[in-house]
């Protein structure tokens, strides 16, 4: 099975590197950042809604669990089609 572009992007991220979707800073948007916590590398997702409120979610260090969390987000699906 071929790896998705989102998977490839996530696993290639370096510590503290971030990506934002959509990249034109419109709302709603999601920013994903690679964060080292102790000896594990996690992803931090910051989700901004239409009212400019944001929520931060620390995602699993397992890339497949992270992909499962991110898969319903429409802006990511559109970007990685």
DRENDO-1510 file (C-alpha; in Angstrom, 1 decimal, always signed):
<recs>
REC; n; res; u; v; w
REC; 1; UNK; +0.0; +0.0; +0.0 .
REC; 2; UNK; +1.4; +3.4; -1.0 .
REC; 3; UNK; +2.0; +5.9; +1.9 .
REC; 4; UNK; -0.1; +9.0; +1.8 .
REC; 5; UNK; +1.4; +12.4; +1.2 .
REC; 6; UNK; +0.2; +13.4; +4.7 .
REC; 7; UNK; +2.0; +10.4; +6.2 .
REC; 8; UNK; +5.2; +11.2; +4.3 .
REC; 9; UNK; +5.0; +14.9; +5.5 .
REC; 10; UNK; +4.5; +14.0; +9.1 .
REC; 11; UNK; +7.3; +11.5; +9.3 .
REC; 12; UNK; +9.8; +13.9; +7.7 .
REC; 13; UNK; +9.1; +16.7; +10.1 .
REC; 14; UNK; +12.0; +17.8; +12.2 .
REC; 15; UNK; +11.7; +18.9; +15.9 .
REC; 16; UNK; +9.7; +22.2; +16.2 .
REC; 17; UNK; +8.9; +22.3; +12.5 .
REC; 18; UNK; +5.3; +23.2; +11.8 .
REC; 19; UNK; +2.9; +23.2; +8.9 .
REC; 20; UNK; -0.4; +25.0; +8.5 .
REC; 21; UNK; -3.4; +24.0; +6.4 .
REC; 22; UNK; -4.7; +25.8; +4.5 .
REC; 23; UNK; -1.5; +27.7; +4.1 .
REC; 24; UNK; -3.2; +31.0; +3.2 .
REC; 25; UNK; -4.0; +31.6; +6.9 .
REC; 26; UNK; -7.8; +31.6; +6.4 .
REC; 27; UNK; -10.0; +30.1; +9.0 .
REC; 28; UNK; -10.7; +27.4; +10.0 .
REC; 29; UNK; -7.2; +26.1; +9.9 .
REC; 30; UNK; -4.9; +23.6; +11.6 .
REC; 31; UNK; -1.3; +23.9; +12.4 .
REC; 32; UNK; +0.7; +20.8; +13.1 .
REC; 33; UNK; +4.0; +21.0; +14.9 .
REC; 34; UNK; +6.5; +18.3; +15.8 .
REC; 35; UNK; +7.3; +18.5; +19.6 .
REC; 36; UNK; +9.9; +16.5; +21.5 .
REC; 37; UNK; +8.6; +15.5; +25.0 .
REC; 38; UNK; +11.2; +13.6; +27.0 .
REC; 39; UNK; +12.5; +10.9; +24.6 .
REC; 40; UNK; +9.4; +10.8; +22.4 .
REC; 41; UNK; +8.4; +12.9; +19.4 .
REC; 42; UNK; +4.8; +14.0; +19.4 .
REC; 43; UNK; +2.7; +16.1; +17.1 .
REC; 44; UNK; +0.9; +19.2; +18.4 .
REC; 45; UNK; -2.3; +20.2; +16.5 .
REC; 46; UNK; -3.6; +23.7; +17.0 .
REC; 47; UNK; -7.1; +23.9; +15.5 .
REC; 48; UNK; -8.5; +27.4; +14.8 .
REC; 49; UNK; -12.2; +27.8; +14.1 .
REC; 50; UNK; -14.1; +30.5; +12.2 .
REC; 51; UNK; -14.3; +32.7; +15.3 .
REC; 52; UNK; -10.5; +32.8; +15.7 .
REC; 53; UNK; -10.6; +30.6; +18.8 .
REC; 54; UNK; -8.0; +27.8; +18.9 .
REC; 55; UNK; -7.6; +24.5; +20.7 .
REC; 56; UNK; -4.4; +22.6; +21.1 .
REC; 57; UNK; -4.2; +18.9; +21.1 .
REC; 58; UNK; -1.1; +16.7; +21.7 .
REC; 59; UNK; -1.3; +13.8; +19.4 .
REC; 60; UNK; +0.2; +10.3; +19.8 .
REC; 61; UNK; +3.9; +9.8; +18.9 .
REC; 62; UNK; +2.6; +6.9; +16.7 .
REC; 63; UNK; +2.1; +8.3; +13.2 .
REC; 64; UNK; -0.8; +6.0; +12.4 .
REC; 65; UNK; -2.8; +7.2; +15.5 .
REC; 66; UNK; -2.1; +10.8; +14.5 .
REC; 67; UNK; -3.3; +10.1; +11.0 .
REC; 68; UNK; -6.5; +8.6; +12.3 .
REC; 69; UNK; -7.1; +11.7; +14.4 .
REC; 70; UNK; -6.4; +14.0; +11.5 .
REC; 71; UNK; -8.3; +12.1; +8.8 .
REC; 72; UNK; -11.7; +13.7; +9.3 .
REC; 73; UNK; -10.4; +17.2; +8.9 .
REC; 74; UNK; -11.7; +18.4; +5.5 .
REC; 75; UNK; -9.0; +21.0; +4.8 .
REC; 76; UNK; -6.3; +18.4; +5.2 .
REC; 77; UNK; -8.1; +16.0; +2.9 .
REC; 78; UNK; -8.4; +18.7; +0.2 .
REC; 79; UNK; -4.8; +19.7; +0.5 .
REC; 80; UNK; -3.5; +16.1; +0.3 .
REC; 81; UNK; -5.7; +14.9; -2.6 .
</recs>
